[in-house]
Amino acid sequence: MEIEFAKLHGLGNDFVMIDDRAGELALSPDEVRALCDRHFGIGADGVILVRPPVGEGHAGYMHYVNADGTLAQMCGNGVRCFAKFLVDRGIAPSGPEGGELVADTLAGPRPIAFTVDGEGLLAEATVDMGEPVLDPAAVPVGAAPDATSPEGAPYVGELVLDTPWAPLTFCCVSMGNPHAVCFIDDFDALPDALFPDSLDKRLATLDVDAVGAFVEAHPAFPEKTNVEFAHAGDDAIAMRVFERGCGETLACGTGACATAVAASLTGRAGRTSTVRLRGGDLRIRWDDDGHVRMTGPAAQSFSGTVTIDRAR
Ligand SMILES: N[C@H](CCC[C@H](N)C(=O)O)C(=O)O
């Protein structure tokens, strides 16, 4: 079966996007894994099917699947790319400067305000990411043999995991999908083993693959979790992310929101932050209405057709 696709990314967090407004394409986890394979397939962090809207007057439904074939409730970088896919093809209307649309997702509707460039193509989008979920039972995160809730924590969602490297404290927040945010305030307090490539203890040298994989599948997270490592600096929160179902990605929109919320809750930042990811910056506001709003770019790399072998 031959399928047309477009390859888009948000700060390097990349997706294979397929117009499924007919609502007839059902990709198996194996087929998603094959499409996302960076050697034998197109290569991506996930697949997004553009499906018919759920809400009246909404622009469409974003069906998001991680590179490992697992469904996820929400994708912040993906939903900006979703808006771009619709606007650039004239499927969603836009004025000369930009416009607004609502994307339906498994986590609920997400209003999006966007700007367009001189050619009328979506350049940047601000997504209303909704309210963060801080109740541990709803993240979800729970008790586990080597996980403890620290006494007097700034808020209830903090957890100390006794990892093979060191006890690490995680702030657990859901943005419709689970996130565990570890702030590294003092690199010198951690063992060199966590920084295998350098004595210069910067976030850039953290062994994210090892620690991220350990935490992603930790029994404290019944639905697994995305894992963020962050350092709140004076002008930005530097962050790396090990995504549930993907591994380390260059950026994570929901993760940036969760990290900004956790930084604010723990007194490391205010309610407006720049989150600096390996792929670039996202601007996050936690507004007085309780909603988190994320602003960032979306870009299309290429489009094409791909053959999916259904004969197997
Ligand atoms: N891996 C995530 C979904 C993608 C989130 C990320 N790409 C974003 O931009 O928010 C999960 O399983 O919850």
The ligand as a Gaussian input file, in Angstrom:
#p B3LYP/6-31G(d) Opt

LIG

0 1
 N        6.661000      10.362000      24.241000
 C        5.510000      11.079000      24.802000
 C        4.634000      11.633000      23.669000
 C        5.355000      12.682000      22.828000
 C        5.647000      13.910000      23.648000
 C        6.636000      14.894000      23.041000
 N        7.200000      14.558000      21.750000
 C        6.093000      16.301000      23.058000
 O        6.502000      17.126000      22.216000
 O        5.280000      16.589000      23.962000
 C        4.676000      10.128000      25.669000
 O        4.754000       8.915000      25.466000
 O        3.951000      10.653000      26.533000

